[in-house]
Amino acid sequence: MQWIETFMNQPAVRKELGASPDATFESCNMKINQAFQLNGDVSHNTAALIPELLDAGIRFLIYAGAPSSLALVLPHAHALTAV
């Protein structure tokens, strides 16, 4: 999945997203993934927070991966359509 790292780490893309110039985008950071799993965050419905975040003016990117990746693209698309 090197293409997404290449794209997301371009200076123009990072600037448009408001990303810190000191951070580097990784498509799958296993340290963050492990913390997410071990803290029980996987059992929370974080999709329910999206409308409130959008109403507060918070911009974010939801990256679901390529259709051939491990990420499940269709459930994300259906959930976002419902928002």
PyMOL Python script that loads the backbone (N, CA, C, O; Angstrom):
from pymol import cmd

cmd.read_pdbstr("""\
ATOM      1  N   MET A   1       0.831  -1.192   0.000  1.00  0.00           N
ATOM      2  CA  MET A   1       0.000   0.000   0.000  1.00  0.00           C
ATOM      3  C   MET A   1       0.872   1.251   0.000  1.00  0.00           C
ATOM      4  O   MET A   1       0.502   2.281   0.563  1.00  0.00           O
ATOM      5  N   GLN A   2       1.988   1.150  -0.614  1.00  0.00           N
ATOM      6  CA  GLN A   2       2.923   2.274  -0.659  1.00  0.00           C
ATOM      7  C   GLN A   2       2.329   3.493  -1.345  1.00  0.00           C
ATOM      8  O   GLN A   2       2.712   4.618  -1.025  1.00  0.00           O
ATOM      9  N   TRP A   3       1.400   3.302  -2.285  1.00  0.00           N
ATOM     10  CA  TRP A   3       0.849   4.432  -3.027  1.00  0.00           C
ATOM     11  C   TRP A   3       0.141   5.418  -2.116  1.00  0.00           C
ATOM     12  O   TRP A   3       0.224   6.625  -2.346  1.00  0.00           O
ATOM     13  N   ILE A   4      -0.558   4.939  -1.081  1.00  0.00           N
ATOM     14  CA  ILE A   4      -1.284   5.856  -0.204  1.00  0.00           C
ATOM     15  C   ILE A   4      -0.315   6.651   0.661  1.00  0.00           C
ATOM     16  O   ILE A   4      -0.540   7.835   0.909  1.00  0.00           O
ATOM     17  N   GLU A   5       0.762   6.013   1.124  1.00  0.00           N
ATOM     18  CA  GLU A   5       1.772   6.747   1.884  1.00  0.00           C
ATOM     19  C   GLU A   5       2.414   7.824   1.018  1.00  0.00           C
ATOM     20  O   GLU A   5       2.612   8.953   1.464  1.00  0.00           O
ATOM     21  N   THR A   6       2.737   7.467  -0.222  1.00  0.00           N
ATOM     22  CA  THR A   6       3.337   8.433  -1.141  1.00  0.00           C
ATOM     23  C   THR A   6       2.408   9.618  -1.350  1.00  0.00           C
ATOM     24  O   THR A   6       2.843  10.768  -1.292  1.00  0.00           O
ATOM     25  N   PHE A   7       1.129   9.343  -1.592  1.00  0.00           N
ATOM     26  CA  PHE A   7       0.157  10.414  -1.822  1.00  0.00           C
ATOM     27  C   PHE A   7      -0.046  11.267  -0.571  1.00  0.00           C
ATOM     28  O   PHE A   7       0.035  12.494  -0.632  1.00  0.00           O
ATOM     29  N   MET A   8      -0.310  10.619   0.559  1.00  0.00           N
ATOM     30  CA  MET A   8      -0.642  11.350   1.785  1.00  0.00           C
ATOM     31  C   MET A   8       0.535  12.139   2.347  1.00  0.00           C
ATOM     32  O   MET A   8       0.329  13.107   3.078  1.00  0.00           O
ATOM     33  N   ASN A   9       1.760  11.747   2.022  1.00  0.00           N
ATOM     34  CA  ASN A   9       2.927  12.457   2.537  1.00  0.00           C
ATOM     35  C   ASN A   9       3.440  13.551   1.604  1.00  0.00           C
ATOM     36  O   ASN A   9       4.471  14.164   1.882  1.00  0.00           O
ATOM     37  N   GLN A  10       2.738  13.802   0.506  1.00  0.00           N
ATOM     38  CA  GLN A  10       3.108  14.908  -0.366  1.00  0.00           C
ATOM     39  C   GLN A  10       2.876  16.226   0.381  1.00  0.00           C
ATOM     40  O   GLN A  10       1.841  16.381   1.030  1.00  0.00           O
ATOM     41  N   PRO A  11       3.802  17.166   0.306  1.00  0.00           N
ATOM     42  CA  PRO A  11       3.640  18.435   1.026  1.00  0.00           C
ATOM     43  C   PRO A  11       2.321  19.155   0.725  1.00  0.00           C
ATOM     44  O   PRO A  11       1.711  19.709   1.639  1.00  0.00           O
ATOM     45  N   ALA A  12       1.873  19.160  -0.523  1.00  0.00           N
ATOM     46  CA  ALA A  12       0.626  19.850  -0.867  1.00  0.00           C
ATOM     47  C   ALA A  12      -0.590  19.169  -0.228  1.00  0.00           C
ATOM     48  O   ALA A  12      -1.511  19.844   0.230  1.00  0.00           O
ATOM     49  N   VAL A  13      -0.590  17.849  -0.200  1.00  0.00           N
ATOM     50  CA  VAL A  13      -1.698  17.100   0.409  1.00  0.00           C
ATOM     51  C   VAL A  13      -1.690  17.319   1.916  1.00  0.00           C
ATOM     52  O   VAL A  13      -2.739  17.562   2.513  1.00  0.00           O
ATOM     53  N   ARG A  14      -0.527  17.237   2.528  1.00  0.00           N
ATOM     54  CA  ARG A  14      -0.401  17.440   3.972  1.00  0.00           C
ATOM     55  C   ARG A  14      -0.857  18.836   4.367  1.00  0.00           C
ATOM     56  O   ARG A  14      -1.535  19.011   5.380  1.00  0.00           O
ATOM     57  N   LYS A  15      -0.490  19.816   3.576  1.00  0.00           N
ATOM     58  CA  LYS A  15      -0.896  21.194   3.857  1.00  0.00           C
ATOM     59  C   LYS A  15      -2.414  21.334   3.758  1.00  0.00           C
ATOM     60  O   LYS A  15      -3.039  21.944   4.626  1.00  0.00           O
ATOM     61  N   GLU A  16      -3.007  20.776   2.710  1.00  0.00           N
ATOM     62  CA  GLU A  16      -4.459  20.849   2.512  1.00  0.00           C
ATOM     63  C   GLU A  16      -5.219  20.185   3.661  1.00  0.00           C
ATOM     64  O   GLU A  16      -6.284  20.656   4.059  1.00  0.00           O
ATOM     65  N   LEU A  17      -4.672  19.096   4.189  1.00  0.00           N
ATOM     66  CA  LEU A  17      -5.310  18.385   5.296  1.00  0.00           C
ATOM     67  C   LEU A  17      -5.011  19.004   6.661  1.00  0.00           C
ATOM     68  O   LEU A  17      -5.626  18.643   7.664  1.00  0.00           O
ATOM     69  N   GLY A  18      -4.069  19.931   6.687  1.00  0.00           N
ATOM     70  CA  GLY A  18      -3.698  20.547   7.956  1.00  0.00           C
ATOM     71  C   GLY A  18      -2.851  19.640   8.829  1.00  0.00           C
ATOM     72  O   GLY A  18      -2.828  19.783  10.051  1.00  0.00           O
ATOM     73  N   ALA A  19      -2.155  18.704   8.194  1.00  0.00           N
ATOM     74  CA  ALA A  19      -1.317  17.758   8.934  1.00  0.00           C
ATOM     75  C   ALA A  19      -0.040  18.421   9.412  1.00  0.00           C
ATOM     76  O   ALA A  19       0.503  19.307   8.751  1.00  0.00           O
ATOM     77  N   SER A  20       0.420  17.992  10.543  1.00  0.00           N
ATOM     78  CA  SER A  20       1.671  18.508  11.085  1.00  0.00           C
ATOM     79  C   SER A  20       2.817  18.151  10.146  1.00  0.00           C
ATOM     80  O   SER A  20       2.898  17.020   9.667  1.00  0.00           O
ATOM     81  N   PRO A  21       3.691  19.098   9.885  1.00  0.00           N
ATOM     82  CA  PRO A  21       4.835  18.779   9.019  1.00  0.00           C
ATOM     83  C   PRO A  21       5.802  17.780   9.647  1.00  0.00           C
ATOM     84  O   PRO A  21       6.640  17.203   8.954  1.00  0.00           O
ATOM     85  N   ASP A  22       5.686  17.576  10.957  1.00  0.00           N
ATOM     86  CA  ASP A  22       6.577  16.651  11.659  1.00  0.00           C
ATOM     87  C   ASP A  22       6.062  15.211  11.684  1.00  0.00           C
ATOM     88  O   ASP A  22       6.798  14.294  12.049  1.00  0.00           O
ATOM     89  N   ALA A  23       4.802  15.012  11.299  1.00  0.00           N
ATOM     90  CA  ALA A  23       4.219  13.670  11.339  1.00  0.00           C
ATOM     91  C   ALA A  23       4.313  13.018   9.969  1.00  0.00           C
ATOM     92  O   ALA A  23       4.337  13.699   8.943  1.00  0.00           O
ATOM     93  N   THR A  24       4.366  11.708   9.965  1.00  0.00           N
ATOM     94  CA  THR A  24       4.411  10.953   8.718  1.00  0.00           C
ATOM     95  C   THR A  24       3.212  10.017   8.685  1.00  0.00           C
ATOM     96  O   THR A  24       2.961   9.285   9.642  1.00  0.00           O
ATOM     97  N   PHE A  25       2.468  10.043   7.571  1.00  0.00           N
ATOM     98  CA  PHE A  25       1.314   9.168   7.422  1.00  0.00           C
ATOM     99  C   PHE A  25       1.779   7.739   7.192  1.00  0.00           C
ATOM    100  O   PHE A  25       2.689   7.494   6.399  1.00  0.00           O
ATOM    101  N   GLU A  26       1.152   6.796   7.889  1.00  0.00           N
ATOM    102  CA  GLU A  26       1.378   5.372   7.686  1.00  0.00           C
ATOM    103  C   GLU A  26       0.021   4.722   7.485  1.00  0.00           C
ATOM    104  O   GLU A  26      -0.904   4.985   8.253  1.00  0.00           O
ATOM    105  N   SER A  27      -0.121   3.881   6.470  1.00  0.00           N
ATOM    106  CA  SER A  27      -1.424   3.270   6.215  1.00  0.00           C
ATOM    107  C   SER A  27      -1.799   2.246   7.275  1.00  0.00           C
ATOM    108  O   SER A  27      -2.985   2.020   7.514  1.00  0.00           O
ATOM    109  N   CYS A  28      -0.833   1.632   7.906  1.00  0.00           N
ATOM    110  CA  CYS A  28      -1.139   0.658   8.953  1.00  0.00           C
ATOM    111  C   CYS A  28      -0.042   0.708  10.009  1.00  0.00           C
ATOM    112  O   CYS A  28       1.004   0.074   9.868  1.00  0.00           O
ATOM    113  N   ASN A  29      -0.293   1.462  11.056  1.00  0.00           N
ATOM    114  CA  ASN A  29       0.663   1.576  12.143  1.00  0.00           C
ATOM    115  C   ASN A  29       0.276   0.547  13.203  1.00  0.00           C
ATOM    116  O   ASN A  29      -0.725   0.725  13.898  1.00  0.00           O
ATOM    117  N   MET A  30       1.039  -0.502  13.333  1.00  0.00           N
ATOM    118  CA  MET A  30       0.685  -1.605  14.221  1.00  0.00           C
ATOM    119  C   MET A  30       0.714  -1.197  15.692  1.00  0.00           C
ATOM    120  O   MET A  30      -0.018  -1.774  16.497  1.00  0.00           O
ATOM    121  N   LYS A  31       1.534  -0.224  16.063  1.00  0.00           N
ATOM    122  CA  LYS A  31       1.565   0.245  17.450  1.00  0.00           C
ATOM    123  C   LYS A  31       0.232   0.910  17.801  1.00  0.00           C
ATOM    124  O   LYS A  31      -0.319   0.674  18.876  1.00  0.00           O
ATOM    125  N   ILE A  32      -0.281   1.737  16.897  1.00  0.00           N
ATOM    126  CA  ILE A  32      -1.573   2.386  17.113  1.00  0.00           C
ATOM    127  C   ILE A  32      -2.688   1.350  17.074  1.00  0.00           C
ATOM    128  O   ILE A  32      -3.608   1.394  17.891  1.00  0.00           O
ATOM    129  N   ASN A  33      -2.613   0.418  16.129  1.00  0.00           N
ATOM    130  CA  ASN A  33      -3.615  -0.634  16.033  1.00  0.00           C
ATOM    131  C   ASN A  33      -3.682  -1.448  17.322  1.00  0.00           C
ATOM    132  O   ASN A  33      -4.771  -1.745  17.813  1.00  0.00           O
ATOM    133  N   GLN A  34      -2.536  -1.806  17.868  1.00  0.00           N
ATOM    134  CA  GLN A  34      -2.498  -2.594  19.093  1.00  0.00           C
ATOM    135  C   GLN A  34      -3.089  -1.804  20.258  1.00  0.00           C
ATOM    136  O   GLN A  34      -3.847  -2.359  21.053  1.00  0.00           O
ATOM    137  N   ALA A  35      -2.757  -0.521  20.371  1.00  0.00           N
ATOM    138  CA  ALA A  35      -3.313   0.311  21.441  1.00  0.00           C
ATOM    139  C   ALA A  35      -4.825   0.414  21.304  1.00  0.00           C
ATOM    140  O   ALA A  35      -5.548   0.359  22.299  1.00  0.00           O
ATOM    141  N   PHE A  36      -5.303   0.563  20.074  1.00  0.00           N
ATOM    142  CA  PHE A  36      -6.741   0.626  19.801  1.00  0.00           C
ATOM    143  C   PHE A  36      -7.427  -0.642  20.286  1.00  0.00           C
ATOM    144  O   PHE A  36      -8.469  -0.573  20.938  1.00  0.00           O
ATOM    145  N   GLN A  37      -6.855  -1.793  19.975  1.00  0.00           N
ATOM    146  CA  GLN A  37      -7.422  -3.080  20.366  1.00  0.00           C
ATOM    147  C   GLN A  37      -7.364  -3.289  21.885  1.00  0.00           C
ATOM    148  O   GLN A  37      -8.353  -3.692  22.499  1.00  0.00           O
ATOM    149  N   LEU A  38      -6.208  -3.015  22.481  1.00  0.00           N
ATOM    150  CA  LEU A  38      -6.012  -3.292  23.911  1.00  0.00           C
ATOM    151  C   LEU A  38      -6.803  -2.363  24.819  1.00  0.00           C
ATOM    152  O   LEU A  38      -7.113  -2.732  25.952  1.00  0.00           O
ATOM    153  N   ASN A  39      -7.135  -1.169  24.349  1.00  0.00           N
ATOM    154  CA  ASN A  39      -7.910  -0.227  25.155  1.00  0.00           C
ATOM    155  C   ASN A  39      -9.409  -0.445  25.033  1.00  0.00           C
ATOM    156  O   ASN A  39     -10.191   0.266  25.665  1.00  0.00           O
ATOM    157  N   GLY A  40      -9.817  -1.416  24.233  1.00  0.00           N
ATOM    158  CA  GLY A  40     -11.233  -1.700  24.078  1.00  0.00           C
ATOM    159  C   GLY A  40     -11.956  -0.756  23.134  1.00  0.00           C
ATOM    160  O   GLY A  40     -13.183  -0.790  23.042  1.00  0.00           O
ATOM    161  N   ASP A  41     -11.207   0.090  22.429  1.00  0.00           N
ATOM    162  CA  ASP A  41     -11.835   1.051  21.526  1.00  0.00           C
ATOM    163  C   ASP A  41     -12.587   0.379  20.389  1.00  0.00           C
ATOM    164  O   ASP A  41     -13.520   0.957  19.832  1.00  0.00           O
ATOM    165  N   VAL A  42     -12.189  -0.832  20.045  1.00  0.00           N
ATOM    166  CA  VAL A  42     -12.832  -1.544  18.946  1.00  0.00           C
ATOM    167  C   VAL A  42     -14.300  -1.850  19.265  1.00  0.00           C
ATOM    168  O   VAL A  42     -15.100  -2.049  18.351  1.00  0.00           O
ATOM    169  N   SER A  43     -14.656  -1.889  20.546  1.00  0.00           N
ATOM    170  CA  SER A  43     -16.033  -2.218  20.927  1.00  0.00           C
ATOM    171  C   SER A  43     -16.935  -0.998  21.030  1.00  0.00           C
ATOM    172  O   SER A  43     -18.116  -1.132  21.351  1.00  0.00           O
ATOM    173  N   HIS A  44     -16.398   0.194  20.764  1.00  0.00           N
ATOM    174  CA  HIS A  44     -17.198   1.420  20.824  1.00  0.00           C
ATOM    175  C   HIS A  44     -17.687   1.801  19.436  1.00  0.00           C
ATOM    176  O   HIS A  44     -16.970   1.628  18.451  1.00  0.00           O
ATOM    177  N   ASN A  45     -18.899   2.314  19.357  1.00  0.00           N
ATOM    178  CA  ASN A  45     -19.455   2.772  18.085  1.00  0.00           C
ATOM    179  C   ASN A  45     -18.973   4.199  17.815  1.00  0.00           C
ATOM    180  O   ASN A  45     -19.677   5.169  18.098  1.00  0.00           O
ATOM    181  N   THR A  46     -17.781   4.310  17.272  1.00  0.00           N
ATOM    182  CA  THR A  46     -17.234   5.636  17.007  1.00  0.00           C
ATOM    183  C   THR A  46     -17.931   6.325  15.842  1.00  0.00           C
ATOM    184  O   THR A  46     -17.841   7.546  15.710  1.00  0.00           O
ATOM    185  N   ALA A  47     -18.621   5.572  14.998  1.00  0.00           N
ATOM    186  CA  ALA A  47     -19.368   6.176  13.892  1.00  0.00           C
ATOM    187  C   ALA A  47     -20.455   7.107  14.421  1.00  0.00           C
ATOM    188  O   ALA A  47     -20.826   8.069  13.749  1.00  0.00           O
ATOM    189  N   ALA A  48     -20.963   6.831  15.607  1.00  0.00           N
ATOM    190  CA  ALA A  48     -22.001   7.677  16.199  1.00  0.00           C
ATOM    191  C   ALA A  48     -21.479   9.068  16.544  1.00  0.00           C
ATOM    192  O   ALA A  48     -22.268   9.996  16.721  1.00  0.00           O
ATOM    193  N   LEU A  49     -20.163   9.221  16.642  1.00  0.00           N
ATOM    194  CA  LEU A  49     -19.560  10.513  16.962  1.00  0.00           C
ATOM    195  C   LEU A  49     -19.400  11.418  15.735  1.00  0.00           C
ATOM    196  O   LEU A  49     -19.195  12.623  15.880  1.00  0.00           O
ATOM    197  N   ILE A  50     -19.489  10.854  14.548  1.00  0.00           N
ATOM    198  CA  ILE A  50     -19.211  11.608  13.329  1.00  0.00           C
ATOM    199  C   ILE A  50     -20.107  12.833  13.168  1.00  0.00           C
ATOM    200  O   ILE A  50     -19.576  13.912  12.906  1.00  0.00           O
ATOM    201  N   PRO A  51     -21.432  12.739  13.307  1.00  0.00           N
ATOM    202  CA  PRO A  51     -22.271  13.936  13.124  1.00  0.00           C
ATOM    203  C   PRO A  51     -21.888  15.087  14.069  1.00  0.00           C
ATOM    204  O   PRO A  51     -21.850  16.247  13.660  1.00  0.00           O
ATOM    205  N   GLU A  52     -21.608  14.753  15.324  1.00  0.00           N
ATOM    206  CA  GLU A  52     -21.232  15.783  16.299  1.00  0.00           C
ATOM    207  C   GLU A  52     -19.908  16.447  15.919  1.00  0.00           C
ATOM    208  O   GLU A  52     -19.761  17.663  16.035  1.00  0.00           O
ATOM    209  N   LEU A  53     -18.962  15.654  15.471  1.00  0.00           N
ATOM    210  CA  LEU A  53     -17.673  16.205  15.053  1.00  0.00           C
ATOM    211  C   LEU A  53     -17.832  17.119  13.838  1.00  0.00           C
ATOM    212  O   LEU A  53     -17.242  18.198  13.783  1.00  0.00           O
ATOM    213  N   LEU A  54     -18.632  16.678  12.868  1.00  0.00           N
ATOM    214  CA  LEU A  54     -18.866  17.504  11.679  1.00  0.00           C
ATOM    215  C   LEU A  54     -19.583  18.803  12.040  1.00  0.00           C
ATOM    216  O   LEU A  54     -19.242  19.867  11.524  1.00  0.00           O
ATOM    217  N   ASP A  55     -20.588  18.715  12.936  1.00  0.00           N
ATOM    218  CA  ASP A  55     -21.308  19.905  13.375  1.00  0.00           C
ATOM    219  C   ASP A  55     -20.399  20.888  14.090  1.00  0.00           C
ATOM    220  O   ASP A  55     -20.641  22.095  14.057  1.00  0.00           O
ATOM    221  N   ALA A  56     -19.357  20.384  14.736  1.00  0.00           N
ATOM    222  CA  ALA A  56     -18.397  21.230  15.440  1.00  0.00           C
ATOM    223  C   ALA A  56     -17.366  21.829  14.491  1.00  0.00           C
ATOM    224  O   ALA A  56     -16.493  22.588  14.911  1.00  0.00           O
ATOM    225  N   GLY A  57     -17.472  21.482  13.204  1.00  0.00           N
ATOM    226  CA  GLY A  57     -16.544  22.034  12.222  1.00  0.00           C
ATOM    227  C   GLY A  57     -15.226  21.291  12.132  1.00  0.00           C
ATOM    228  O   GLY A  57     -14.278  21.783  11.521  1.00  0.00           O
ATOM    229  N   ILE A  58     -15.156  20.121  12.729  1.00  0.00           N
ATOM    230  CA  ILE A  58     -13.921  19.339  12.679  1.00  0.00           C
ATOM    231  C   ILE A  58     -13.860  18.606  11.351  1.00  0.00           C
ATOM    232  O   ILE A  58     -14.783  17.883  10.977  1.00  0.00           O
ATOM    233  N   ARG A  59     -12.761  18.806  10.650  1.00  0.00           N
ATOM    234  CA  ARG A  59     -12.554  18.140   9.368  1.00  0.00           C
ATOM    235  C   ARG A  59     -11.726  16.888   9.606  1.00  0.00           C
ATOM    236  O   ARG A  59     -10.782  16.900  10.395  1.00  0.00           O
ATOM    237  N   PHE A  60     -12.081  15.816   8.927  1.00  0.00           N
ATOM    238  CA  PHE A  60     -11.296  14.594   9.045  1.00  0.00           C
ATOM    239  C   PHE A  60     -11.406  13.781   7.777  1.00  0.00           C
ATOM    240  O   PHE A  60     -12.294  13.991   6.952  1.00  0.00           O
ATOM    241  N   LEU A  61     -10.498  12.864   7.644  1.00  0.00           N
ATOM    242  CA  LEU A  61     -10.434  11.989   6.490  1.00  0.00           C
ATOM    243  C   LEU A  61     -10.723  10.568   6.949  1.00  0.00           C
ATOM    244  O   LEU A  61     -10.111  10.077   7.897  1.00  0.00           O
ATOM    245  N   ILE A  62     -11.652   9.916   6.277  1.00  0.00           N
ATOM    246  CA  ILE A  62     -11.909   8.513   6.566  1.00  0.00           C
ATOM    247  C   ILE A  62     -11.331   7.716   5.407  1.00  0.00           C
ATOM    248  O   ILE A  62     -11.819   7.777   4.279  1.00  0.00           O
ATOM    249  N   TYR A  63     -10.295   6.979   5.710  1.00  0.00           N
ATOM    250  CA  TYR A  63      -9.616   6.170   4.708  1.00  0.00           C
ATOM    251  C   TYR A  63      -9.960   4.716   4.970  1.00  0.00           C
ATOM    252  O   TYR A  63      -9.605   4.164   6.012  1.00  0.00           O
ATOM    253  N   ALA A  64     -10.647   4.101   4.030  1.00  0.00           N
ATOM    254  CA  ALA A  64     -11.085   2.720   4.215  1.00  0.00           C
ATOM    255  C   ALA A  64     -10.224   1.732   3.455  1.00  0.00           C
ATOM    256  O   ALA A  64     -10.485   0.531   3.528  1.00  0.00           O
ATOM    257  N   GLY A  65      -9.238   2.166   2.750  1.00  0.00           N
ATOM    258  CA  GLY A  65      -8.373   1.258   2.018  1.00  0.00           C
ATOM    259  C   GLY A  65      -8.881   0.970   0.619  1.00  0.00           C
ATOM    260  O   GLY A  65      -9.969   1.401   0.236  1.00  0.00           O
ATOM    261  N   ALA A  66      -8.104   0.259  -0.112  1.00  0.00           N
ATOM    262  CA  ALA A  66      -8.475  -0.129  -1.467  1.00  0.00           C
ATOM    263  C   ALA A  66      -9.419  -1.331  -1.403  1.00  0.00           C
ATOM    264  O   ALA A  66      -9.384  -2.085  -0.431  1.00  0.00           O
ATOM    265  N   PRO A  67     -10.260  -1.521  -2.417  1.00  0.00           N
ATOM    266  CA  PRO A  67     -11.199  -2.652  -2.386  1.00  0.00           C
ATOM    267  C   PRO A  67     -10.531  -4.010  -2.204  1.00  0.00           C
ATOM    268  O   PRO A  67     -11.155  -4.945  -1.703  1.00  0.00           O
ATOM    269  N   SER A  68      -9.287  -4.123  -2.599  1.00  0.00           N
ATOM    270  CA  SER A  68      -8.613  -5.412  -2.464  1.00  0.00           C
ATOM    271  C   SER A  68      -7.857  -5.538  -1.141  1.00  0.00           C
ATOM    272  O   SER A  68      -7.209  -6.555  -0.892  1.00  0.00           O
ATOM    273  N   SER A  69      -7.937  -4.513  -0.294  1.00  0.00           N
ATOM    274  CA  SER A  69      -7.206  -4.565   0.971  1.00  0.00           C
ATOM    275  C   SER A  69      -8.028  -5.259   2.042  1.00  0.00           C
ATOM    276  O   SER A  69      -9.139  -5.724   1.787  1.00  0.00           O
ATOM    277  N   LEU A  70      -7.478  -5.321   3.228  1.00  0.00           N
ATOM    278  CA  LEU A  70      -8.177  -5.962   4.335  1.00  0.00           C
ATOM    279  C   LEU A  70      -9.335  -5.111   4.860  1.00  0.00           C
ATOM    280  O   LEU A  70     -10.256  -5.628   5.492  1.00  0.00           O
ATOM    281  N   ALA A  71      -9.282  -3.808   4.594  1.00  0.00           N
ATOM    282  CA  ALA A  71     -10.339  -2.915   5.080  1.00  0.00           C
ATOM    283  C   ALA A  71     -11.645  -3.211   4.349  1.00  0.00           C
ATOM    284  O   ALA A  71     -11.647  -3.539   3.162  1.00  0.00           O
ATOM    285  N   LEU A  72     -12.733  -3.092   5.059  1.00  0.00           N
ATOM    286  CA  LEU A  72     -14.043  -3.325   4.468  1.00  0.00           C
ATOM    287  C   LEU A  72     -14.616  -1.992   3.990  1.00  0.00           C
ATOM    288  O   LEU A  72     -15.121  -1.204   4.790  1.00  0.00           O
ATOM    289  N   VAL A  73     -14.536  -1.753   2.720  1.00  0.00           N
ATOM    290  CA  VAL A  73     -14.919  -0.471   2.149  1.00  0.00           C
ATOM    291  C   VAL A  73     -16.429  -0.256   2.172  1.00  0.00           C
ATOM    292  O   VAL A  73     -16.881   0.824   2.553  1.00  0.00           O
ATOM    293  N   LEU A  74     -17.208  -1.235   1.784  1.00  0.00           N
ATOM    294  CA  LEU A  74     -18.663  -1.043   1.692  1.00  0.00           C
ATOM    295  C   LEU A  74     -19.321  -0.685   3.017  1.00  0.00           C
ATOM    296  O   LEU A  74     -20.159   0.217   3.037  1.00  0.00           O
ATOM    297  N   PRO A  75     -18.988  -1.342   4.127  1.00  0.00           N
ATOM    298  CA  PRO A  75     -19.604  -0.916   5.391  1.00  0.00           C
ATOM    299  C   PRO A  75     -19.302   0.534   5.737  1.00  0.00           C
ATOM    300  O   PRO A  75     -20.162   1.237   6.268  1.00  0.00           O
ATOM    301  N   HIS A  76     -18.078   0.994   5.440  1.00  0.00           N
ATOM    302  CA  HIS A  76     -17.744   2.394   5.702  1.00  0.00           C
ATOM    303  C   HIS A  76     -18.593   3.307   4.825  1.00  0.00           C
ATOM    304  O   HIS A  76     -19.115   4.317   5.297  1.00  0.00           O
ATOM    305  N   ALA A  77     -18.727   2.956   3.566  1.00  0.00           N
ATOM    306  CA  ALA A  77     -19.512   3.771   2.646  1.00  0.00           C
ATOM    307  C   ALA A  77     -20.971   3.842   3.086  1.00  0.00           C
ATOM    308  O   ALA A  77     -21.571   4.915   3.041  1.00  0.00           O
ATOM    309  N   HIS A  78     -21.542   2.740   3.502  1.00  0.00           N
ATOM    310  CA  HIS A  78     -22.932   2.717   3.963  1.00  0.00           C
ATOM    311  C   HIS A  78     -23.110   3.550   5.229  1.00  0.00           C
ATOM    312  O   HIS A  78     -24.091   4.282   5.361  1.00  0.00           O
ATOM    313  N   ALA A  79     -22.167   3.439   6.153  1.00  0.00           N
ATOM    314  CA  ALA A  79     -22.242   4.195   7.401  1.00  0.00           C
ATOM    315  C   ALA A  79     -22.146   5.685   7.143  1.00  0.00           C
ATOM    316  O   ALA A  79     -22.875   6.467   7.754  1.00  0.00           O
ATOM    317  N   LEU A  80     -21.262   6.089   6.251  1.00  0.00           N
ATOM    318  CA  LEU A  80     -21.102   7.517   5.960  1.00  0.00           C
ATOM    319  C   LEU A  80     -22.282   8.071   5.193  1.00  0.00           C
ATOM    320  O   LEU A  80     -22.652   9.231   5.377  1.00  0.00           O
ATOM    321  N   THR A  81     -22.873   7.268   4.343  1.00  0.00           N
ATOM    322  CA  THR A  81     -24.067   7.689   3.621  1.00  0.00           C
ATOM    323  C   THR A  81     -25.212   7.959   4.593  1.00  0.00           C
ATOM    324  O   THR A  81     -26.014   8.870   4.387  1.00  0.00           O
ATOM    325  N   ALA A  82     -25.276   7.158   5.651  1.00  0.00           N
ATOM    326  CA  ALA A  82     -26.321   7.316   6.646  1.00  0.00           C
ATOM    327  C   ALA A  82     -26.148   8.593   7.468  1.00  0.00           C
ATOM    328  O   ALA A  82     -27.123   9.139   7.984  1.00  0.00           O
ATOM    329  N   VAL A  83     -24.913   9.066   7.589  1.00  0.00           N
ATOM    330  CA  VAL A  83     -24.639  10.283   8.360  1.00  0.00           C
ATOM    331  C   VAL A  83     -25.144  11.466   7.573  1.00  0.00           C
ATOM    332  O   VAL A  83     -25.023  12.605   8.025  1.00  0.00           O
TER     333      VAL A  83
END
""", "prot")
cmd.dss("prot")
cmd.show_as("cartoon", "prot")
cmd.util.cbc("prot")
cmd.orient("prot")
